[in-house]
Amino acid sequence: MKKNMGNTDKAIRTLIALLIAALSYFEIISGVLGNILLVLAIILLITSFVNFCPLYRLFGINTRKDKN
């Protein structure tokens, strides 16, 4: 599993996940939509922690700046 996510990408994913979690906590989003968004938030957090996005690999995207 080769890392393919940069720091900016990780920060954006984490912020979006935290926003979804806050909206769910304050019951602004609920029901089926809320559950789907919470699953999306969990996926965003996991991919940002492991620095790997399977969709990026599928489409050949790499936002990580390699240090040479």
C-alpha positions as CSV (number, residue, x, y, z in Angstrom):
1,M,0.0,0.0,0.0
2,K,1.9,3.0,-1.3
3,K,1.0,6.4,0.2
4,N,-0.8,8.6,-2.3
5,M,-2.2,11.5,-0.2
6,G,-0.6,14.8,0.6
7,N,-0.9,16.9,3.8
8,T,-3.5,19.3,2.4
9,D,-5.6,16.4,1.2
10,K,-5.5,14.8,4.6
11,A,-6.4,18.1,6.4
12,I,-9.4,18.7,4.1
13,R,-10.7,15.1,4.6
14,T,-10.3,15.4,8.4
15,L,-12.1,18.8,8.5
16,I,-15.0,17.4,6.4
17,A,-15.2,14.4,8.7
18,L,-15.3,16.6,11.8
19,L,-18.0,18.8,10.2
20,I,-20.2,15.8,9.5
21,A,-19.7,14.4,13.0
22,A,-20.6,17.8,14.5
23,L,-23.7,18.1,12.3
24,S,-24.8,14.6,13.4
25,Y,-24.0,15.3,17.1
26,F,-26.2,18.4,17.1
27,E,-28.9,16.5,15.2
28,I,-28.8,18.8,12.2
29,I,-28.5,15.7,10.0
30,S,-30.2,12.5,11.1
31,G,-31.9,9.4,9.8
32,V,-30.7,7.5,6.8
33,L,-28.8,10.5,5.4
34,G,-27.1,11.1,8.7
35,N,-26.0,7.4,8.9
36,I,-24.7,7.5,5.4
37,L,-22.7,10.7,6.0
38,L,-21.3,9.2,9.2
39,V,-20.0,6.2,7.3
40,L,-18.5,8.6,4.8
41,A,-16.8,10.5,7.6
42,I,-15.3,7.3,9.1
43,I,-14.0,6.4,5.6
44,L,-12.5,9.9,5.2
45,L,-10.8,9.6,8.6
46,I,-9.4,6.2,8.0
47,T,-8.0,7.1,4.6
48,S,-6.4,10.3,6.0
49,F,-4.8,8.4,8.9
50,V,-3.2,5.7,6.6
51,N,-2.3,8.2,3.8
52,F,-3.9,6.0,1.2
53,C,-7.0,6.4,-0.9
54,P,-8.0,3.4,-3.0
55,L,-10.0,5.6,-5.5
56,Y,-6.8,7.7,-6.0
57,R,-4.9,4.5,-6.9
58,L,-7.7,3.4,-9.3
59,F,-7.7,6.7,-11.1
60,G,-3.9,7.2,-10.9
61,I,-4.0,10.3,-8.7
62,N,-1.2,11.1,-6.3
63,T,-1.4,14.3,-4.2
64,R,1.7,13.4,-2.1
65,K,4.9,15.3,-2.7
66,D,7.7,12.7,-2.6
67,K,10.9,13.7,-0.9
68,N,13.9,12.8,-3.1
